Amino acid sequence: MDGGYRVTASFAFASGSHEASWLGAHLPVIERDGRPRLQADGAAAIYTFLFPKAAARMTDIWHVVGLKGTGSDQYSVSDLFVPARFCVARDAGAARHETGLLYRFTSLQLYASGFAGVAMGIARGALDALIELARDKVPRGARRTLRDNHVVQAQVAQAEAKLGAARSFLLRSLAAITDAVARSGELTLDQRMTIRLAATFAIHEARDVVDLVYHAAGATAVFAANPFERRFRDIHTVTQQLQGRQEHYQTVGQYRLGLEPDLMWL
């Protein structure tokens, strides 16, 4: 439509929508003749449409195992007119309005890095809680505290190594890539692959750390009053999200082996 677009769609995983006054929907554009609008590379053009939350119908669907605090409910709009000034081509370099360094990264790289940060924070909190618990807890049938258990000692060291390696890989990669993009002005495919790999690795290493901690804490971990069961639920919800898919390893592996990778989530 001249001057804007008509939007009809439903969207789940609307994280933060409880506190929002505006919503942003990411959608392909269908031309008047029914054909999808395409980018220069032939991919579907995805636009972000911004509109007041009051214009959408909210549906309470976020009854989930973990990450309950995100409030990621569903919203829908029907034949909603969105003026062109509230629409932007998502992650399209040619349509970029801002020239700052941050805007050289697409939303997918930011999502990947952000989810990895959340995962590592969950794991860090869980591991710290185990170390504190181990100082005083004497397991049933044991004569000494949990921290005197040789298996637990080894597990704590292994968990520190896992978390430290994942964190270093991600932060080192992001720092190097940010410096490179600041010089070149653009993000390369190789750099996008590295971000996706480092983020996916961090998410899954964090899950392994939380699993280790949960089992090491014993029956203490199952009570809601203690700082383990929520982190266990949260980390396993993170890995179920798009950013934690195991398929990302396949994409990076295809690229490293010289095959044609699927670039949808890069």
Secondary structure as the mmCIF struct_conf table of DSSP 4:
data_model
#
loop_
_struct_conf.conf_type_id
_struct_conf.id
_struct_conf.beg_label_comp_id
_struct_conf.beg_label_asym_id
_struct_conf.beg_label_seq_id
_struct_conf.end_label_comp_id
_struct_conf.end_label_asym_id
_struct_conf.end_label_seq_id
TURN_TY1_P TURN_TY1_P1 ASP A 2 GLY A 3
STRN STRN1 GLY A 4 ALA A 14
TURN_TY1_P TURN_TY1_P2 SER A 15 GLU A 19
BEND BEND1 SER A 21 SER A 21
STRN STRN2 TRP A 22 PRO A 28
STRN STRN3 ILE A 30 ILE A 30
TURN_TY1_P TURN_TY1_P3 ARG A 32 ASP A 33
BEND BEND2 GLY A 34 GLY A 34
HELX_LH_PP_P HELX_LH_PP_P1 ARG A 35 ARG A 35
STRN STRN4 PRO A 36 PRO A 36
HELX_LH_PP_P HELX_LH_PP_P2 ARG A 37 ARG A 37
STRN STRN5 LEU A 38 LEU A 38
TURN_TY1_P TURN_TY1_P4 ALA A 40 ASP A 41
BEND BEND3 GLY A 42 ALA A 43
STRN STRN6 ALA A 44 ALA A 44
HELX_LH_PP_P HELX_LH_PP_P3 ALA A 45 ALA A 45
STRN STRN7 ILE A 46 PRO A 52
HELX_RH_3T_P HELX_RH_3T_P1 LYS A 53 ALA A 55
BEND BEND4 ALA A 56 ALA A 56
STRN STRN8 ARG A 57 THR A 59
BEND BEND5 VAL A 65 GLY A 66
HELX_RH_3T_P HELX_RH_3T_P2 LYS A 68 THR A 70
STRN STRN9 ASP A 73 PRO A 83
HELX_RH_3T_P HELX_RH_3T_P3 ALA A 84 PHE A 86
STRN STRN10 CYS A 87 ALA A 89
TURN_TY1_P TURN_TY1_P5 ARG A 90 ASP A 91
HELX_RH_3T_P HELX_RH_3T_P4 GLY A 93 ALA A 95
BEND BEND6 GLY A 100 GLY A 100
HELX_RH_3T_P HELX_RH_3T_P5 LEU A 101 ARG A 104
BEND BEND7 PHE A 105 PHE A 105
HELX_RH_AL_P HELX_RH_AL_P1 SER A 107 ASP A 136
TURN_TY1_P TURN_TY1_P6 ARG A 140 GLY A 141
BEND BEND8 ARG A 143 ARG A 144
HELX_RH_3T_P HELX_RH_3T_P6 LEU A 146 ASP A 148
HELX_RH_AL_P HELX_RH_AL_P2 HIS A 150 SER A 184
BEND BEND9 GLY A 185 GLU A 186
HELX_RH_AL_P HELX_RH_AL_P3 LEU A 189 ALA A 216
TURN_TY1_P TURN_TY1_P7 ALA A 217 ALA A 217
HELX_RH_3T_P HELX_RH_3T_P7 GLY A 218 VAL A 222
BEND BEND10 PHE A 223 PHE A 223
TURN_TY1_P TURN_TY1_P8 ALA A 224 ALA A 225
BEND BEND11 ASN A 226 PHE A 228
HELX_RH_AL_P HELX_RH_AL_P4 GLU A 229 GLN A 240
BEND BEND12 GLN A 241 GLN A 241
HELX_RH_3T_P HELX_RH_3T_P8 LEU A 242 GLY A 244
TURN_TY1_P TURN_TY1_P9 GLN A 246 GLN A 246
HELX_RH_AL_P HELX_RH_AL_P5 GLU A 247 ARG A 256
TURN_TY1_P TURN_TY1_P10 LEU A 257 GLY A 258
TURN_TY1_P TURN_TY1_P11 MET A 264 TRP A 265
#
